[in-house]
């Protein structure tokens, strides 16, 4: 959302777009029509659906990865086949459990 950050990135040759992805013009500017994957991490469920709708219109084959904040929203997005859904709290718990299990399997020497 920071125009200044985008300008600095562009000066370094990094492709970047500023704006709200629920605005179709932003997805067009981001060349979603050529994208292999779109990651949507906004907490606003209305915007998530708008982004998915526009992205699918522009590129029916784009893989969409969605972050959600509630189990109910995750269930709805899965039912709607909106994309691959990750719920923040669930993913955090899995990562923490993975870390703990890895540490138990490989105790620190000392």
SVG drawing of the C-alpha trace seen along z (x, -y; Angstrom):
<svg xmlns="http://www.w3.org/2000/svg" viewBox="-19 -8 48 46">
<polyline fill="none" stroke="black" stroke-width="0.4" points="0.0,0.0 3.1,-2.3 3.7,-4.2 7.2,-5.2 8.1,-1.5 6.9,-0.5 8.9,-3.4 12.1,-2.3 11.6,1.3 11.0,0.3 14.2,-1.8 16.0,1.5 14.4,3.3 11.9,5.2 8.4,5.5 5.9,4.0 2.4,2.6 0.7,0.4 -3.0,0.5 -5.9,2.5 -6.0,5.8 -9.8,5.9 -9.7,3.0 -9.6,4.8 -7.2,2.2 -4.6,3.2 -4.8,6.9 -4.6,5.9 -1.5,3.7 0.0,6.6 -0.4,8.8 -2.5,11.4 -3.5,12.6 0.0,14.0 0.4,15.1 0.9,18.7 -0.1,18.0 -1.9,15.4 -1.4,15.1 -4.3,13.4 -3.6,12.5 -6.1,9.7 -8.2,10.2 -11.3,8.7 -13.6,11.6 -15.5,9.4 -12.3,8.2 -11.0,11.8 -14.0,12.9 -13.7,9.8 -10.0,10.5 -10.7,14.2 -13.6,13.3 -11.6,10.8 -8.5,13.0 -10.5,15.9 -12.1,13.7 -8.7,12.5 -6.9,15.8 -9.1,18.9 -6.0,21.0 -4.2,19.0 -3.5,21.0 -4.9,19.0 -3.6,19.3 -5.7,17.8 -5.0,16.9 -8.0,16.6 -8.4,15.9 -11.3,18.0 -12.3,21.7 -15.7,20.7 -14.3,18.5 -11.8,21.2 -14.7,23.7 -16.7,21.3 -13.7,20.6 -13.1,24.3 -16.8,24.9 -16.6,22.2 -13.4,23.7 -11.8,20.3 -8.3,21.7 -5.9,23.4 -6.9,22.1 -4.6,21.6 -5.9,20.5 -3.3,18.4 -3.8,19.9 -3.9,23.5 -0.7,23.0 1.0,21.4 0.1,24.3 1.4,26.8 4.7,24.9 5.1,24.8 4.4,28.5 6.8,29.3 9.5,27.3 9.0,29.0 9.0,32.4 12.1,31.7 13.9,30.4 12.9,33.5 14.2,35.8 17.5,33.8 18.4,32.6 21.1,30.0 24.6,31.3 26.1,30.0"/>
</svg>
